[in-house]
């Protein structure tokens, strides 16, 4: 299974914001991870609309978590950012042309694998991912307050 870059970027934004003791900027995140600011801006927008982060415009603006890190479930974030989990053609009922779909057991096996994937992700919160905050801050160059 492979997650889209968009999902990867969303998780990085949350980790960066969660590891920081102050509001952070799109530029900070973009520069730290060598990702286009426009990509980060799109991710930030979606995370903001879904109330994972708060954004403030202006001179003293920035990004910060909108809720406690221990309430941000990683499985929920991944489901939000991924618009489909079509691992193989038969998962897409609209475009499926595979002739063996009616009797194929692959779809069942892959569905079970996806459920297991999310069962594991659902056990983690952002707080779990940033419990090594000091190390993260050092590697990401985040100044401590």
Backbone as JSON, one array per atom type, in Angstrom:
{
  "sequence": "XXXXXXXXXXXXXXXXXXXXXXXXXXXXXXXXXXXXXXXXXXXXXXXXXXXXXXXXXXXXXXXXXXXXXXXXXXXXXXXXXXXXXXXXXXXXXXXXXXXXXXXXXXXXXXXXXXXXXXXXXXXXXXXXXXXXXXXXXXXXXXXXX",
  "N": [[0.85, -1.17, 0.0], [0.44, 2.23, -0.71], [0.69, 5.55, 0.3], [-0.56, 8.71, -0.78], [1.44, 11.56, -1.76], [0.29, 13.87, -0.82], [-1.04, 13.09, 1.52], [1.15, 12.29, 3.05], [2.41, 14.79, 3.27], [0.49, 16.13, 4.78], [0.61, 14.75, 7.21], [3.22, 15.42, 7.92], [2.95, 18.21, 8.24], [1.26, 18.28, 10.47], [2.89, 16.99, 12.37], [5.05, 18.78, 12.46], [3.77, 21.15, 13.34], [2.76, 20.19, 15.75], [5.09, 19.58, 17.15], [6.19, 22.0, 17.57], [6.58, 24.86, 19.7], [5.43, 27.22, 19.2], [3.51, 29.35, 16.93], [3.69, 28.35, 13.55], [5.0, 28.84, 10.23], [3.93, 28.5, 6.81], [6.09, 28.72, 5.12], [8.24, 28.0, 6.82], [7.69, 25.25, 7.21], [7.7, 24.35, 4.58], [10.37, 24.98, 3.81], [11.78, 23.37, 5.62], [11.11, 20.71, 4.92], [11.64, 20.67, 2.25], [9.58, 21.02, 0.37], [7.26, 22.26, -1.96], [5.86, 25.45, -1.29], [3.31, 25.97, -2.16], [2.11, 23.43, -2.31], [2.13, 22.78, 0.41], [0.47, 24.81, 1.32], [-2.03, 24.05, 0.24], [-2.49, 21.65, 1.61], [-2.52, 22.61, 4.24], [-4.78, 24.2, 4.1], [-6.83, 22.23, 3.8], [-6.51, 20.78, 6.19], [-7.11, 22.78, 7.97], [-9.79, 23.45, 7.33], [-10.95, 21.13, 8.19], [-10.57, 21.3, 10.85], [-8.21, 20.5, 12.18], [-5.99, 22.06, 12.37], [-5.33, 25.5, 13.22], [-5.37, 28.56, 11.53], [-3.84, 31.72, 11.23], [-3.86, 34.82, 9.74], [-1.6, 37.41, 8.66], [0.78, 39.68, 10.25], [1.52, 38.6, 12.8], [0.74, 36.08, 12.38], [0.15, 32.57, 11.62], [0.42, 28.99, 11.91], [-1.09, 26.59, 13.97], [-1.84, 23.76, 16.08], [-5.27, 22.88, 16.23], [-6.47, 21.43, 18.11], [-5.83, 19.29, 20.94], [-2.92, 17.27, 20.7], [-3.23, 14.61, 21.46], [-5.78, 14.02, 20.72], [-5.92, 13.83, 18.03], [-6.35, 11.57, 15.72], [-4.44, 9.32, 13.9], [-5.24, 7.45, 11.95], [-7.71, 8.54, 11.2], [-6.89, 10.96, 10.05], [-5.43, 10.05, 7.83], [-7.48, 8.72, 6.41], [-9.06, 10.95, 5.79], [-7.37, 12.46, 4.1], [-6.78, 10.79, 1.97], [-8.46, 10.05, -0.96], [-9.41, 7.74, -2.01], [-9.15, 4.16, -1.83], [-8.39, 2.39, -3.86], [-6.89, -0.25, -4.51], [-6.63, -2.19, -6.42], [-8.17, -2.73, -9.63], [-10.81, -3.78, -9.26], [-11.78, -2.57, -6.98], [-12.84, -0.22, -7.73], [-15.84, 0.3, -8.57], [-17.1, 1.71, -10.59], [-15.36, 1.8, -12.8], [-14.44, -0.75, -13.15], [-13.37, -3.46, -15.04], [-12.56, -5.99, -14.9], [-12.69, -9.37, -15.63], [-12.82, -11.52, -13.88], [-13.87, -10.7, -11.5], [-16.42, -11.47, -10.27], [-15.85, -13.94, -9.02], [-13.41, -13.76, -7.83], [-11.04, -13.9, -5.21], [-9.19, -12.09, -4.41], [-9.98, -9.43, -3.94], [-11.31, -9.63, -1.49], [-9.21, -10.43, 0.2], [-7.51, -8.19, -0.01], [-9.19, -6.2, 0.97], [-9.4, -7.0, 3.6], [-6.76, -6.59, 4.35], [-6.57, -3.78, 4.15], [-8.36, -3.05, 6.17], [-6.93, -4.02, 8.39], [-4.66, -2.41, 8.23], [-5.76, 0.11, 8.86], [-6.71, -0.46, 11.41], [-4.36, -0.59, 12.85], [-3.29, 2.04, 12.42], [-5.31, 3.51, 13.65], [-4.75, 3.17, 16.29], [-2.92, 5.04, 16.98], [-2.1, 8.39, 17.91], [-1.49, 11.87, 17.17], [0.0, 12.76, 19.31], [1.44, 10.49, 20.03], [3.21, 10.38, 17.91], [4.78, 12.57, 18.26], [6.06, 12.33, 20.65], [8.73, 12.3, 21.06], [9.64, 14.95, 21.12], [11.8, 16.79, 21.59], [13.91, 15.71, 20.07], [12.74, 15.8, 17.52], [12.4, 18.59, 17.22], [15.09, 19.38, 17.16], [16.04, 18.1, 14.81], [14.37, 19.26, 12.89], [14.99, 21.86, 13.11], [13.59, 23.6, 14.73], [13.09, 26.33, 16.77], [13.25, 26.56, 20.28], [11.03, 27.76, 22.79]],
  "CA": [[0.0, 0.0, 0.0], [1.21, 3.47, -0.78], [-0.08, 6.77, 0.53], [-0.24, 9.82, -1.68], [2.31, 12.59, -1.19], [-0.6, 14.81, -0.14], [-1.24, 12.55, 2.86], [2.46, 12.4, 3.68], [2.62, 16.2, 3.61], [-0.44, 16.46, 5.86], [1.17, 14.21, 8.45], [4.4, 16.23, 8.26], [2.47, 19.49, 8.76], [0.78, 18.05, 11.84], [4.05, 16.7, 13.22], [5.8, 20.03, 12.63], [2.98, 22.05, 14.19], [2.67, 19.59, 17.07], [6.39, 19.6, 17.81], [6.58, 23.38, 17.8], [6.01, 25.55, 20.86], [4.91, 28.5, 18.72], [2.89, 29.28, 15.6], [4.67, 28.11, 12.49], [4.57, 29.36, 8.93], [4.0, 27.6, 5.65], [7.47, 28.8, 4.64], [9.07, 27.17, 7.7], [7.42, 23.84, 6.9], [8.16, 24.14, 3.2], [11.83, 24.98, 3.81], [12.27, 22.23, 6.4], [10.91, 19.44, 4.23], [11.93, 20.84, 0.82], [8.33, 20.81, -0.35], [6.73, 23.52, -2.46], [4.95, 26.16, -0.38], [1.94, 25.84, -2.69], [1.62, 22.12, -1.86], [1.87, 22.9, 1.85], [-0.7, 25.69, 1.47], [-3.23, 23.24, -0.04], [-2.65, 20.72, 2.73], [-2.89, 23.42, 5.4], [-6.18, 24.58, 3.91], [-7.71, 21.1, 4.11], [-6.41, 20.49, 7.62], [-7.8, 23.87, 8.66], [-11.24, 23.27, 7.11], [-11.37, 19.98, 8.99], [-10.33, 21.67, 12.24], [-7.02, 19.9, 12.79], [-5.1, 23.18, 12.66], [-5.88, 26.85, 13.13], [-4.48, 29.45, 10.8], [-4.04, 33.14, 11.46], [-3.17, 35.62, 8.75], [-1.03, 38.67, 9.1], [2.13, 39.82, 10.78], [1.73, 37.65, 13.89], [-0.03, 34.9, 12.02], [0.82, 31.29, 11.55], [-0.34, 27.74, 12.0], [-0.91, 25.8, 15.19], [-2.86, 22.73, 16.21], [-6.57, 23.37, 16.68], [-6.87, 20.58, 19.24], [-4.72, 18.6, 21.58], [-2.31, 16.22, 19.87], [-3.73, 13.28, 21.83], [-7.13, 13.82, 20.15], [-5.79, 13.75, 16.57], [-6.14, 10.17, 15.38], [-3.7, 9.2, 12.64], [-6.09, 6.75, 10.98], [-8.72, 9.49, 10.71], [-6.22, 11.92, 9.17], [-5.12, 9.35, 6.58], [-8.74, 8.54, 5.67], [-9.46, 12.26, 5.3], [-6.51, 12.95, 3.03], [-6.83, 9.86, 0.84], [-9.83, 10.07, -1.48], [-9.82, 6.38, -2.35], [-8.21, 3.08, -1.56], [-8.52, 1.46, -4.97], [-5.6, -0.92, -4.67], [-6.72, -2.86, -7.72], [-9.29, -2.27, -10.43], [-12.13, -4.2, -8.79], [-12.23, -1.68, -5.91], [-13.5, 0.91, -8.38], [-17.01, -0.29, -9.23], [-17.46, 2.5, -11.77], [-14.46, 1.55, -13.92], [-13.96, -2.13, -13.1], [-13.65, -4.28, -16.22], [-11.9, -7.29, -14.69], [-13.67, -10.43, -15.9], [-12.9, -12.52, -12.81], [-14.38, -10.06, -10.28], [-17.48, -12.18, -9.54], [-15.38, -15.11, -8.27], [-12.05, -13.51, -7.36], [-10.86, -13.77, -3.76], [-8.2, -11.06, -4.15], [-10.62, -8.26, -3.36], [-11.56, -9.94, -0.08], [-7.92, -10.4, 0.89], [-7.03, -6.81, 0.05], [-10.09, -5.46, 1.88], [-8.97, -7.38, 4.95], [-5.47, -5.93, 4.58], [-6.85, -2.36, 4.39], [-8.94, -2.95, 7.53], [-5.84, -4.22, 9.35], [-3.85, -1.21, 8.12], [-6.42, 1.16, 9.63], [-6.77, -0.85, 12.81], [-3.08, -0.18, 13.44], [-3.21, 3.51, 12.43], [-6.29, 4.02, 14.61], [-4.18, 3.05, 17.63], [-1.96, 6.12, 17.18], [-2.5, 9.79, 17.83], [-0.35, 12.76, 16.9], [0.82, 12.8, 20.52], [2.37, 9.36, 19.95], [4.21, 10.65, 16.88], [5.65, 13.68, 18.67], [6.52, 12.15, 22.04], [10.18, 12.6, 21.05], [9.58, 16.35, 20.68], [13.13, 17.42, 21.59], [14.65, 15.21, 18.9], [12.1, 16.35, 16.34], [12.75, 20.01, 17.14], [16.49, 19.48, 16.76], [16.17, 17.7, 13.4], [13.62, 20.16, 12.02], [15.49, 23.22, 13.3], [12.57, 24.41, 15.41], [13.6, 27.01, 17.95], [12.47, 26.36, 21.5], [10.69, 29.01, 23.48]],
  "C": [[0.89, 1.24, 0.0], [0.29, 4.66, -0.58], [0.36, 7.83, -0.46], [0.67, 10.81, -0.97], [1.49, 13.58, -0.38], [-0.83, 14.38, 1.32], [0.05, 12.63, 3.67], [2.71, 13.84, 4.13], [1.71, 16.62, 4.77], [0.09, 15.96, 7.2], [2.4, 14.99, 8.88], [3.99, 17.59, 8.83], [2.01, 19.33, 10.21], [1.93, 17.77, 12.8], [4.83, 17.98, 13.49], [5.06, 20.96, 13.58], [2.91, 21.51, 15.62], [3.97, 19.63, 17.85], [6.84, 21.01, 18.16], [5.88, 23.97, 19.02], [5.4, 26.9, 20.47], [4.18, 28.31, 17.39], [3.98, 29.12, 14.56], [4.12, 28.64, 11.17], [4.66, 28.27, 7.86], [5.44, 27.57, 5.13], [8.4, 27.94, 5.5], [8.93, 25.69, 7.34], [7.97, 23.49, 5.53], [9.69, 24.05, 3.15], [12.4, 23.76, 4.53], [12.22, 20.93, 5.62], [11.2, 19.5, 2.73], [10.72, 20.49, -0.05], [7.82, 22.18, -0.78], [5.74, 24.13, -1.48], [3.51, 26.03, -0.86], [1.33, 24.49, -2.29], [1.25, 22.18, -0.38], [0.62, 23.74, 2.09], [-2.0, 24.91, 1.24], [-3.53, 22.28, 1.11], [-3.13, 21.47, 3.98], [-4.36, 23.83, 5.3], [-7.11, 23.43, 4.3], [-7.66, 20.74, 5.59], [-7.15, 21.55, 8.44], [-9.32, 23.73, 8.53], [-11.78, 22.14, 7.98], [-10.97, 20.1, 10.46], [-9.23, 20.87, 12.95], [-6.02, 20.98, 13.17], [-5.88, 24.48, 12.57], [-4.86, 27.69, 12.37], [-4.86, 30.89, 11.11], [-3.22, 33.89, 10.43], [-2.5, 36.82, 9.4], [0.34, 38.56, 9.74], [2.44, 38.81, 11.89], [0.98, 36.34, 13.63], [0.79, 33.63, 12.03], [-0.15, 30.15, 11.71], [-0.06, 27.11, 13.36], [-2.02, 24.75, 15.23], [-4.15, 23.35, 16.74], [-7.09, 22.56, 17.86], [-5.64, 19.9, 19.82], [-4.23, 17.45, 20.71], [-2.84, 14.83, 20.21], [-5.16, 13.02, 21.34], [-7.1, 13.73, 18.62], [-5.39, 12.33, 16.22], [-5.51, 10.06, 13.99], [-4.51, 8.48, 11.57], [-7.12, 7.69, 10.38], [-8.09, 10.5, 9.76], [-5.93, 11.26, 7.82], [-6.39, 9.14, 5.76], [-9.23, 9.86, 5.07], [-8.67, 12.66, 4.05], [-6.5, 12.05, 1.79], [-8.27, 9.82, 0.31], [-10.3, 8.69, -1.95], [-8.75, 5.39, -1.93], [-8.39, 1.99, -2.61], [-7.16, 0.81, -5.22], [-5.51, -1.65, -6.0], [-8.03, -2.44, -8.38], [-10.65, -2.61, -9.84], [-12.65, -3.37, -7.62], [-13.0, -0.48, -6.46], [-14.68, 0.38, -9.2], [-17.41, 0.44, -10.5], [-16.63, 2.14, -12.99], [-13.93, 0.12, -13.98], [-14.37, -2.9, -14.35], [-13.0, -5.66, -16.09], [-12.94, -8.4, -14.78], [-13.8, -11.43, -14.76], [-13.48, -11.96, -11.51], [-15.45, -10.88, -9.56], [-16.99, -13.36, -8.69], [-14.0, -14.92, -7.64], [-12.01, -13.29, -5.86], [-9.85, -12.67, -3.4], [-8.81, -9.84, -3.47], [-10.88, -8.45, -1.86], [-10.27, -9.85, 0.73], [-7.4, -8.97, 1.04], [-7.9, -5.95, 0.96], [-9.71, -5.75, 3.33], [-7.66, -6.69, 5.31], [-5.67, -4.44, 4.87], [-7.44, -2.17, 5.79], [-7.85, -3.09, 8.59], [-4.93, -2.99, 9.39], [-4.45, -0.1, 8.98], [-6.59, 0.81, 11.1], [-5.48, -0.43, 13.52], [-3.01, 1.34, 13.52], [-4.16, 4.12, 13.45], [-5.78, 3.95, 16.05], [-3.24, 4.21, 17.98], [-2.6, 7.49, 17.08], [-1.26, 10.61, 17.47], [0.56, 12.82, 18.12], [1.84, 11.66, 20.52], [3.52, 9.67, 18.99], [5.17, 11.77, 17.28], [6.13, 13.53, 20.1], [8.02, 12.38, 22.17], [10.39, 14.04, 20.54], [10.95, 17.01, 20.6], [13.94, 17.0, 20.37], [14.07, 15.76, 17.61], [12.47, 17.82, 16.15], [14.18, 20.19, 16.66], [16.66, 19.16, 15.27], [15.48, 18.66, 12.45], [14.07, 21.61, 12.18], [14.48, 24.16, 13.92], [13.18, 25.02, 16.66], [12.66, 26.77, 19.13], [12.19, 27.69, 22.15], [11.16, 28.97, 24.91]]
}
